[in-house]
Amino acid sequence: MELNILTLCYLIASVTFIVGLKMLSHPASARKGNLLAAAGMTIAILGTIFLYKDSEGNGLHNYAWIFAGLLIGGVIGTLAAKKVKMTAMPEMVSLFNGMGGACAALISIVEFNHLVKGYGAHLAAGGGPEFFAVLDKTTLLIILLGLIIGSISFAGSMIAWGKLNGRIKDISFKGQHLVNNLLILLIFGLAAYLLIASPAQTVPFFYAIVVLSLVYGIFFVMPIGGADMPVVISLLNSFTGVAAACGGFLYDNKVMLTGGILVGAAGTLLTILMCKAMNRSLMNVLLGSFGGSAAGGGAAAAASGGTYKEISLSDAATVMSYANKVMIVPGYGLAVAQAQHVCHELEKVLEAKGVDVKYAIHPVAGRMPGHMNVLLAEADVSYEKLLEMEQANDEFKSTDVVLVLGANDVVNPAAKNDPASPIFGMPILEVEEAKTVIVNKRSMKPGYAGIENQLFFQPRTSMLFGDAKKALQDLLAEIKSIG
């Protein structure tokens, strides 16, 4: 009966994961979806703790350690989530994702030791090598997959975390891709050896795989530039999901398997969609070092000798107040300034004057998938006002004013008309089609991809320099002063 109840708990949890994931697709239901999935996970955890029985009928007994771990992890997670700023959300996502990969790798290490111990006990009892049968090799294969993928995900996520918060710089060296290829071949070669040798002979090689996988994870992410970080985070997230699914196979745990498959599939699909949004293949992202020190596009583009013009706050306020339609393009600069709430207030003031205000969202704007959507949802911006790239591009020609807030590479016309540009071919928000473009930036420095933006030098574009929050507050005051 207990087994049936535990199975029911796992079934309920699996359903909540699926429904919760579906609800995450819309900001209006995302919070409820997150809580629903969390409730399902709670049911699965408590069911496992109190109802699980092994083949010999023994359940879990070390409750003090289990609940101590839950308490410590819960407190740390709660405090971290409450204190994190929205600008630091990408690195927090990467950090938590890395912890998931580390857990999957640790599970593989523990289960490998159990396998070796069982084999040793069998030999000590006078048994022969036939103990290491097909079933055990299948188990070992899953252990190795979980170990390799989890270790790569952990190390790669930690490097991504460091790069996103500025602690780690892009580093690449001549022949790095060759080194990476040799590392992964060596890892899989050792894994193949472990599958044909007896477990007692393979312990040193197993831990060699651990070290090599961690090194590969570091080298894998180190040369990839900041402009590609959303894709990398999504890919590493899918790795963690696959590694967790391997743990589900090992323990014959249906809910762990379901959760891992959902994360792996969702992360893979999101990675593909973002690569499509950038008009680049995943291999190009991983091998191209785009956006890193190798990009080198900024200096060359700056040599074009273009000039830009500034716009005063009063002129910007007048143009926006008497416009019929205003489109706001949020970028990382908006997140850095924590200006989403002021931006929403600007939207409401303009709408009170009869202006139609909408937001144009690029799929890879910010530092993680959906970064801008999350940012604006925090400020209670209506989801219906958030236009995806294709919708926004259809409306720019009929837009009177586009206000670009901290976005750079995703509005750069070089992606359409400069074959020499590193971002050539990437779909962009075609803001230059609007009657007037106002770009808010701190300075004329290039964006995260390290290349100059042609948009700044076009005749319809004016620059409004300054911190996004301060500029919006001043702009808001000017607009309110206009009768």
Secondary structure, DSSP 8 states (H G I E B T S, - for coil): -HHHHHHHHHHHHHHHHHHHHHHTTSHHHHHHHHHHHHHHHHHHHHHHHHH---TTS-----HHHHHHHHHHHHHHHHHHHHH--GGGHHHHHHHHHHHHHHHHHHHHHHHHHHHHHHHHHHHHTT--GGGS-HHHHHHHHHHHHHHHHHHHHHHHHHHHHHHHTTSS-----TTHHHHHHHHHHHHHHHHHHHHHS-GGG-HHHHHHHHHHHHHHHHHHHTT--GGGHHHHHHHHHHHHHHHHHHHHHHHT-HHHHHHHHHHHHHHHHHHHHHHHHTT--HHHHHHH-TTSTTT-HHHHHHTT-----B--HHHHHHHHHT-SEEEEEE-HHHHHTT-HHHHHHHHHHHHHTT-EEEEEE-TT-SSSTTHHHHHHHHTT--GGGEEEHHHHHHHGGG-SEEEEES--GGG-THHHH-TTSTTTT-----GGGSSEEEEEESSS---TT----GGGGSTTEEEEES-HHHHHHHHHHHHHH--
